[in-house]
């Protein structure tokens, strides 16, 4: 099960499959009966206010509007605390009541009995039924209601690396998520296969917006920084500026930049510069009008003897011999 530090990274592994989307309005005091899902349900609360109760099992004597209490056979569910980096949280299942005002969301896991009560209406909800990863599955109803229970063989639980239990939180990029929900709904209702397949991409973006919105959840910038270093080296390849003085433009320590570049390209920046200069020199040596010393100076080496030694070390022959091999060819 992932820790809080892993939350941004498990989103890289999901490939959601959509079963359906539905939406509607409910008035104050309306109640949906206890029910259990075969898949996961993402609920976007867009107006009004609800209470959603999620338990381990439906209490036999509980009225519909009660919060419900877990029975003696209730399972222990993993809880992830809310943090600055994770504004949403997963709560234990046992008898938990979730306040769901407009601008909040709730992901309800399969096989978890739950009940919805409207506190302030009208309530507007958009509900998307989905699986975290795309696998072959047998079509099922959305849910069952007591006394029926879902067939365990047909329930599509989340992979072990997805946080367990319900996921509840505030929608931070609300306008963006609302626009995505509209796009999703209208594409799905076309009943066209290509439009419905594209809904998977919309759902992935929506889940990313909901679960990885905080700035502290950013992925590593190492690949982008390494490319910035390479571009800077390529632009100043033939200059004699010392490498630390050149890379200071990136506002990082020279040691850190060397580590980042080496981790991405497999060689230190200085070796990259040398290799690039030698390759450029090999091209220029095909032109007999330029002396070896002039070519060395053109690629950044003012000392002709040093350039010749460096060229021999990398190519195996001196610049003169290399030129002769080109002319002979």
N, C-alpha and C positions, 0 to 999 in steps of 0.2 A: 504494500500500500504506500503511495507516495507521501512524503512529508510536505510541509508548507513550501520548502525550498524547491520542490520538484513540480509545483503546480503549473508553472508556465511551460514546462517541458513536456508534460503528458499531452498537451494540446497538439504538439507536433506529431503525435502518434495516432490520433483519431482520424477516422474516415467515415463520417456519419452516414447512415442509411435512413431515409425518411419513410415512415409508413403513411401518415396522413396529417392534415392540419384542419383545425376547425376553430370557430370563434362564435361569440354570441354575447347577449346582454342578459343580466339577471337583476331582479329587483330586490330591495331590502327584505331580509327575512327568508329569502329562498334558500333551500338546502339541497345539495346533491347527496344522494345516499352513499353509504359506505361502498367502496369498490376497490378492486385490485387490478393492476395493469399487467399486461404481458410484456410491455416494453417500457422505455423511459418517456416521460411526458415533460416537456418544457412549457411552462405556463408564464405568459407575459401579462401582468396586471396593468391595464392601460387607463382604467377609470374606476372610481368607487373604492371599496375596501372589503376584503374577505378575511376570514380565518380558515386556515386549512389545518386539520388535525391528521397526523400520521402516526399510526401505532404499529406494534408488532402483530397484533391480532384484534379483530373486531370484538369488543366486549359484548357478551350475550345479552346483558340487560341494560345496555347503554342507550338512552334516547339519542335521536339523530343529532341534536345540537350539543351534546356533551363532548368534552375533549377526549374522552376515552382513556382507559388505563390498560397498560400491558398486563397480560396474564402471567401465570407462573412459568410458562414455557417461553417467555419472550427472549429473543436472542440479544446478545451484546453487540452493539454497532459501533464502529469506529467513528470518532468525532474529530474534526479538524477545527482548531480555534480560529476565530477571526483575527486577522493581523492587518497592519498597514499594507503589506504586500498582497493580502488576500481579503478584500473587503467583503466577500461572501464567505459562507462557512457551511460545513456539513454538520448536522446535529444528530444526536442519537435518535433512533426511531421511537423508542418507548414513550408513547403518550405525549408527543411534542405538538404544541400548537404554534403555527406560524402566522404572524400578522402580515398580511399581504396588501398594503395600500397601493394606489396607483403609482407606477414607477418602480415597482419591484418585480422580481422573478422568482420562480421556484421550479426546480427539477425534481420530479417525483420518481423514485426508482420502481422497478417492477415488483410485483408480489407484495407490496406494502399497502395494507388497508388504509384508506384515507377518506375524509369527509370534508366538504366545503360548505361554509355558512356565510351568507352575505350580511355584513354589518352595516355598510353604507352603500346604497344603490343609487342609480343603476351601476352595476359592475360590468366592465368590458374586459374580456379576456381573449387572448389568442393562445391556442394550445397546439403544440407540435409533438407528435409521437415519433420517436426515433430510436435507433440503436447507435452506440458510440462508434462501432466499427461495422463495415459492410461485409456481411457474410451471407451465405445462402440460408434461407429460413422459410418455414412453412407459414403462409398467411394465417393470421389469427384475428379474433375480434379485438377491439381496443381493450376491453376490460371484462370482468365478471363482477356480480354483486352477490352478497350473502343470500342464501347459504352456499351458493356455488363458490368454488375456488379455482384459480387457474391450474391447468395441468402442468406440473413441474417440468415435464419434458418440452413444453412449448414456451416457457418463460425465458426471455432473452436478457440474462443478467449482464452487467458491465464486466469488462476485463478486470483482472485483479489490480492493474495499475491505475484504475480510475478511482477517485475518492469515493468511499462507501457512503451510503445514506443519502438523504435529500440534500440538495444544494440550494441555498436561499441567499438572496442579496438584493442590493439596490442596483437599478439600471443606471449606470453612470452616463453613457453616451445615449441618452434616451431617444433623441430625435433620429439618430442614426439607426438604432435598433428598431424603432417604429417604422422607418422607411424600409428596412430589410424585411420586416414582418409583412408589410404591404406587398412588396415585390414577391416574396415567398407565396403569399396567399393567391395573388392573381396568376402567377405562373402555374401553381398547382391546379387551380380551377379550370385551366384551359384543357386539361386532360390529355395534353400532348406529351408524348414520351420525352422529346428533347427538352421541353420546358420543365417537366418534373425531374429529369436527371440534373438539370442545372440548379434545382432547389437544394441539392446536397452541398453545393458550393456556398449558397446563401446561408444555409444552416451552419456550416463551418465558420463563416465569418461572424455570424451572430453569436455562436458559442465563444469565439475568441474575444469579441467585444464584451461579453458578459463576464467571462471568467478571467481575463487577462488584461483588464483595462488600466490597472494602476501602473504608473511609470516605473515603479520598482520591479515590475515583472518583465522588464525588457529582456530580450534574448541577448546573448553575447554579441558585441560589436566587433569581435576579432576579425572576421573575414573582411568587413568593410574597411577597417583600419589598415589591414595588410594591403589591400588594393590601393588605398591612399598613399601608402609608403612606396609601393611599386610605381605609381604614376609620377610621384615626385622624383624618384630615382631616374625614371625614363626621360623626364623633361630636362634634367640637369646632368645627363649621363657623361657628357664630354667636358664638364666644368671641373676645375681643380679644387673647388670648395671642399673642405673636410666634411666627411659624412655627418658627424655630430652637429656641425654648424648648419648643414642643410636640413636635417631632420628636425631641428628645433622649431621649424615652422608648424609642426603638427601638435605642438603644445603637450608633448609627453616626454618622459625621460628617455634618453638614448637607449638605455638598457632595456626598458620596457618595449620600445619599438623594435629593437633587435629580436627580442623573444617572440613578439607577435609575428613579425615577418618570417622568422625561421620556422615557427609552428605551422604556417600556412604554405610556404613555398619549399621548405626542406633545406634551404641554405641560408646563411647569414646575408644581410644586405651587401656587405663589402664583396663577398664572393659573387653575388648576383651582378654587381656593377662591373667587376672584372670580367666575368664571362660575357656580358653584353658588349663590353668594349672590344674584347678579342674578336667576337663574331663580326662586329662592325669593321674592324681592321681587316679581317679576311676578305670581306666584300671589296674594300678599297684597294687591296693588294692586286686585284685583277686589272687595275688601271696602271699601266706602266709609266704614266706621266707624273705620278706622285712618288716622291722618295719615301723610303721606310721611315726616316726621321719625321717627315711631314705628316705621314699617316699616324705615327705614334702621337704626335702633338695634337692632331685632329681628334683623336679619341680620348684625349685627356692626359697623355704622358709627355711631359716636356723633356724628359731625359731619354734620348734615343737608345742608349745602352740598356737602361732599365726596361724599356718597352720590349726590346729584343729578348732579354732574359725571360720576361714574363710570358711573352708569346711562345717561346720554346717550351716553357714549363707546361703550358696548357695544350699546345698543338703537337708537340713532339719534335718540331723542326723550327729553324729560324724563319723570320719573315722573308728573307731572301730566298731560301730554299722553297718555301711555300709558294712564293710568286713564280719561281721557275717551274714548279709542278703545274701551276695554272696555265702558264704560257705553253708548256709542252703539250698539255692536254688540248 
